[in-house]
Amino acid sequence: MGSPMDGFSYSSGKLQSGAKGVADSSDLLHKPRAEFAANAAQTDSCFGLVPKGSEELARNYRAFYESAVEWVGIYGGNVANAGLKLGQVRINYDAADRPGR
């Protein structure tokens, strides 16, 4: 742990736990994303959750649907990566705090 004399300290265990919590929280997005992707997808008679209307409305819905599925997927990946980065920060702090170990 960092020396109190240098004004900085950290808890390796808390950083490790936080990193795991952040990374694991990305899993919470998988099920709703998969359910939305399956239930809101366009079919021949409707687009997503709305009865089929004009082609313009269908194009707009398709763009919304594809964007939503993609955005949630990217967001989940970013959250998982944030957890990995926090884990690497812990490793770096531990290495700096205990040189030669």
N, C-alpha and C positions, 0 to 999 in steps of 0.2 A: 504494500500500500504506500502511496506517496507520503513523503515526510510532511508533518504539519508545519515545519519550519519554512517550507517553500510556498506555503499558501494553497497547495493543491493536494487533494487526496481523492481516491476512488476506491470503490469496493469491487474487487474482481468478481465475487459471487453475484452481486447485484447487477453488474454489467452483463455477466453471462446470462443470468435469468431474464433480464430485460431484452437481450438480443434474441433469446429463444422465444419469448412472448411475442415480440414483434414479428419474427419470421413465421411463427405458428398462426398468427392472426390472419395472414394472407389466405390460409386454408378456409377461413370463414366465407370467403368470396366465391369459392369454387362451386358450391352447391347452388346458391341463388343464380349465379351466372349460367350454369348448365341448365337449370330449370327455365330461366328466361329464354335462353337460346332455343330450347326445345319447344316451349309453349307459345312463344311469340313469333316464331318463324312464319314466313309467308307460305300460303298454300294456293291452290288454284281458285278457291272460292272466297278467300279472305286474305288480308295481309295482317299477320300477327293476331291481335286480339280484336280487330275491327273488321266488320264486313267489307267486302271489296267495293270500292267506289271508282273514282276516276283514275286514269293511269298516272296523272300528276300526283295524286294523293298516294298511290301505290309506290311511286318512285321516292317520294318524300319519306314514307314509312320505311322503305327498304334502307335508305340512307341512315335514318335514325337507328334502326335495328342493328345494322352492321357497325355503326359507330359505338353504340352502347355495349355490344358484346366485345368489341375490340378494346374500348376504353377500360372496362372492368378487368379484362385480362391483363392489360398493361399495368393498371393500378396494382393488381395482385402481385405481379412480378416485381414492381417497385417496392412494395411493402416487404416482400420476402428478401429482396436485396438489401433493404435497410437493416433488417435483422442480421444478415450476413456481415454487413459493414460494421455494425456494433460489436459483433463477435470478434472481428478482426481488430477493432480498437482495443478490446480487452486483451487480446493476445499481445498487441504492441505495447500496451501499458505494462502488462506483466513482464515482458521481456526487458523493458527499460528499467523497471523497478528491481529486477533481479538479474543484472548482467552476468553472463557466464553460466546461467542455468539452462 
